[in-house]
C-alpha cells in the first residue's frame, strides 16, 4: 500500500507541473494604437496615433517634420525620424513616450537617419543612414541614449529586429537577414520593407507595389494584395491576427488593415490627406 501511494503521489506531481507552467506563460499581447504619419498639417509630415478602428486620431509630434513612428516592444515608447529645423536632408532619430511626451534626440549630424526600429529589450535602435543625397543606405545600431553608434551593413534600409533579438531583417533591392553585429548576412528574396510576425516565423514585405508574406527562411512566399494602387509599409499586429499597410487604391495614400491571408481589407484612417502607416502598439 505504501509503495502504491508513493507512485500515485509522484504521478500526480508530474501531471500538475505542465499545467502550472502553462498558466504562468505570458499572455498574447493585445493590439493598442496604430502609428502613422500624415501631411495633413499644412503639408508638413507629422506622426499621429489612432485607435485600431481609426477613431481618436491625434498628432503627437511638432517638429519641422516627423515620420515613421515605431513602438518599443512594451508599447511604452516610440521612436521616429524627423527634422528638428528647416532642412531638406538632415533627418535624425528621436525617442519619446508613446504619447509623444518627453522627447529626446538620439542621433545628430548632417546625415539622413531614418526608419528606426527597436531591439526587443528596448536598449538599442537600428536605423538606415544616408551619408549624402546620392549615397547608398547603411544600417546602423545605436543605444537609446545615443551611445555606441556603429555601422553594421552597407546597401540596406527598412530594418526590423526579430522578436528573439537574434536577427535584423532589412530591405533594399532584396529582403535579407543579418545578425545585430553585422555577421551572417543572408539574402531571402527580392523586395523591401520587411516586418516580422510576433512569433518570428513569418516576414511580411513589399514587392512591385504589393504586399507579400514568406516564412522567415524565405520559403512559401505568397502575394496578399492585388489592388489598383501601390501598397507599402506592412506590419503585423501584436496578436498576429492583422496586417497593417499603406495603400493608394482610393487615390490617396491611406492606412489599411487586412487578415494575414489577404482577406477582410479595411481602410481605417479614412481621411482626405495622405497617410502612411508605420507600426502597431502592443499592450
C-alpha positions in Angstrom: 0.0 0.0 0.0 2.8 2.4 0.9 4.5 1.8 -2.5 1.3 2.4 -4.4 0.7 5.6 -2.6 4.2 6.9 -3.3 3.9 6.2 -7.0 0.4 7.9 -7.1 1.9 11.0 -5.5 4.8 11.2 -8.0 2.4 10.7 -10.9 0.1 13.4 -9.7 3.1 15.8 -9.3 4.2 15.1 -12.9 0.7 15.7 -14.2 0.4 19.0 -12.3 3.7 20.6 -13.5 2.8 21.3 -17.1 -0.5 22.9 -16.1 1.3 25.3 -13.7 3.9 26.2 -16.4 1.3 26.8 -18.9 -0.6 29.1 -16.6 2.5 31.2 -15.9 3.3 31.8 -19.5 2.9 35.3 -20.9 -0.5 36.0 -22.5 -0.7 37.1 -26.1 -0.2 40.9 -26.4 -3.3 43.0 -27.1 -3.4 45.4 -30.0 -3.0 49.0 -29.0 -2.8 52.1 -31.1 -1.6 52.5 -34.7 1.1 54.9 -35.5 1.1 56.7 -38.9 2.4 59.9 -40.4 0.4 62.3 -42.4 0.8 65.5 -44.5 -2.5 66.9 -43.1 -0.8 69.7 -41.2 -0.3 72.3 -43.9 1.6 69.7 -46.0 4.2 69.1 -43.3 4.6 65.5 -42.2 4.0 64.7 -38.5 3.5 61.5 -36.5 -0.1 60.6 -35.5 -1.7 57.9 -33.4 -5.2 56.4 -33.7 -7.2 53.5 -32.3 -7.2 50.2 -34.2 -10.6 51.1 -35.7 -9.4 54.5 -36.9 -11.0 56.6 -34.2 -9.4 59.3 -32.0 -6.7 60.3 -34.5 -4.3 62.8 -32.9 -0.9 64.3 -33.7 2.0 63.6 -31.2 4.9 65.5 -32.8 5.5 69.2 -33.5 8.9 69.3 -35.3 9.6 70.9 -38.6 8.6 67.4 -39.9 8.4 63.9 -38.5 7.7 60.4 -39.9 7.7 56.7 -39.2 6.8 56.2 -35.5 7.9 52.7 -34.3 6.8 51.4 -30.9 9.0 49.7 -28.4 8.1 46.1 -27.6 6.3 47.0 -24.3 4.4 49.8 -26.1 5.6 52.5 -23.7 7.9 54.4 -26.1 8.0 55.4 -29.7 11.0 56.1 -32.0 10.6 58.2 -35.1 12.7 60.1 -37.7 12.3 63.8 -38.2 13.8 67.2 -38.8 14.1 69.5 -35.8 14.6 72.6 -38.0 14.1 73.6 -41.6 16.3 71.4 -43.8 15.8 69.3 -46.8 18.2 66.5 -46.0 19.2 66.2 -42.3 16.9 63.8 -40.5 17.6 62.5 -37.0 16.2 59.7 -34.8 14.1 60.7 -31.8 12.6 58.8 -28.9 9.6 59.8 -26.8 6.9 58.3 -24.6 4.2 56.6 -26.7 2.0 59.8 -26.3 4.8 62.0 -27.7 5.9 63.5 -24.4 9.5 63.6 -23.0 11.1 63.6 -26.4 14.8 63.2 -26.7 17.1 63.3 -29.8 19.2 60.1 -30.3 21.3 60.9 -33.4 22.8 64.2 -34.6 24.7 65.3 -37.6 24.4 66.1 -41.3 23.4 62.6 -42.4 19.8 61.5 -43.1 18.9 59.0 -40.3 15.5 57.3 -40.9 13.4 54.2 -40.4 14.2 53.4 -36.7 13.2 50.1 -35.1 13.7 48.8 -31.5 15.6 45.9 -30.2 13.3 43.6 -28.2 15.0 44.5 -24.9 14.4 48.3 -25.6 18.0 49.2 -25.2 19.0 49.9 -28.8 17.7 51.1 -32.1 18.6 50.0 -35.6 18.1 52.6 -38.4 19.1 53.4 -42.0 21.6 56.2 -42.6 22.2 58.1 -45.9 25.6 60.0 -45.7 24.8 62.2 -48.6 21.9 62.7 -51.0 23.2 60.2 -53.6 24.8 57.7 -51.1 23.7 54.1 -50.7 21.9 53.4 -47.4 23.7 51.9 -44.4 22.3 50.1 -41.4 23.4 51.5 -38.0 22.8 50.4 -34.5 22.8 52.9 -31.6 21.9 52.9 -27.9 18.6 54.6 -27.0 20.7 57.2 -25.1 22.7 57.9 -28.3 25.8 55.9 -27.2 27.8 53.4 -29.2 26.5 54.3 -32.7 28.1 52.0 -35.3 27.5 50.7 -38.8 26.6 47.0 -39.3 25.8 46.8 -43.0 26.1 48.6 -46.4 23.4 48.9 -49.0 20.3 48.2 -47.0 17.3 50.0 -45.4 14.0 49.4 -43.7 15.4 47.4 -40.8 13.3 45.4 -38.3 14.6 43.4 -35.3 13.4 39.8 -34.9 11.3 39.1 -31.8 14.0 36.9 -30.3 16.7 39.6 -30.9 18.8 37.2 -33.0 18.4 38.8 -36.4 17.6 42.1 -38.2 15.5 41.9 -41.3 16.3 44.5 -43.9 15.1 45.7 -47.3 16.5 47.4 -50.4 16.9 45.6 -53.7 16.2 42.4 -51.7 14.9 41.3 -48.3 17.6 39.7 -46.2 18.7 39.0 -42.6 21.8 39.9 -40.7 23.0 39.5 -37.1 22.9 42.6 -35.0 26.7 42.7 -35.1 26.7 42.6 -38.9 27.7 39.0 -39.3 26.0 36.1 -41.1 24.2 38.1 -43.8 21.6 36.1 -45.6 19.5 37.0 -48.7 15.9 35.8 -48.7 14.0 37.2 -51.7 13.5 40.3 -53.8 11.6 43.0 -52.2 11.7 45.6 -49.4 10.1 46.9 -46.2 10.2 43.6 -44.2 8.4 43.2 -40.8 8.3 40.1 -38.5 5.2 38.3 -37.3 5.1 38.3 -33.4 6.2 34.6 -33.3 9.1 35.3 -35.6 8.0 32.6 -38.1 6.9 34.8 -40.9 8.0 38.1 -42.6 5.7 40.4 -44.4 7.2 42.6 -47.1 6.5 44.6 -50.3 7.4 43.7 -53.9 6.5 45.6 -57.1 3.8 47.6 -55.3 2.1 44.7 -53.5 2.3 43.1 -50.0 3.7 39.6 -49.7 4.4 37.2 -46.9 7.0 34.5 -46.5 8.4 32.1 -44.0 11.3 33.5 -42.1 13.7 31.3 -44.2 12.3 32.7 -47.5 10.1 29.7 -48.4 6.3 29.6 -49.1 6.0 33.1 -50.5 2.5 34.4 -51.0 1.1 37.6 -52.6 -1.6 39.2 -50.4 -2.7 42.3 -52.3 -3.7 43.0 -55.9 -5.0 46.5 -55.5 -5.1 49.1 -58.3 -2.7 51.3 -56.4 0.7 50.9 -54.7 0.8 49.1 -51.4 3.5 50.0 -48.8 4.9 49.6 -45.3 3.3 46.4 -44.0 3.5 45.3 -40.3 1.8 42.6 -38.2 -0.4 43.5 -35.3 1.0 42.4 -31.9 -1.6 39.5 -31.7 -0.6 38.3 -35.3 -4.2 38.4 -36.5 -4.0 41.5 -38.7 -1.5 43.2 -41.1 -1.2 46.9 -41.2 -0.3 48.6 -44.5 -0.5 51.7 -46.7 -2.5 51.7 -49.9 -3.3 54.3 -52.6 -6.1 52.3 -54.1 -8.5 55.1 -53.2 -6.5 57.8 -55.0 -4.8 59.0 -51.8 -2.4 57.1 -49.5 -4.5 55.7 -46.6 -3.9 53.3 -43.7 -5.5 49.8 -44.2 -5.6 46.6 -42.3 -6.2 43.1 -43.5 -6.1 39.5 -42.3 -2.8 37.6 -42.8 -4.4 35.7 -45.7 -5.2 39.0 -47.5 -8.9 39.0 -46.7 -11.1 41.5 -44.7 -9.4 44.6 -46.1 -10.4 47.8 -44.3 -9.5 51.5 -44.6 -9.0 52.6 -41.1 -7.6 56.2 -41.5 -10.4 57.3 -43.8 -9.1 60.9 -44.3 -8.8 63.4 -47.0 -5.0 63.6 -46.6 -2.1 61.3 -47.5 -1.5 58.9 -44.6 1.3 56.3 -44.3 1.2 53.5 -41.7 4.2 52.6 -39.6 3.6 50.4 -36.6 1.1 48.8 -34.2 1.4 49.1 -30.5 1.4 46.1 -28.2 -0.1 46.2 -24.7 
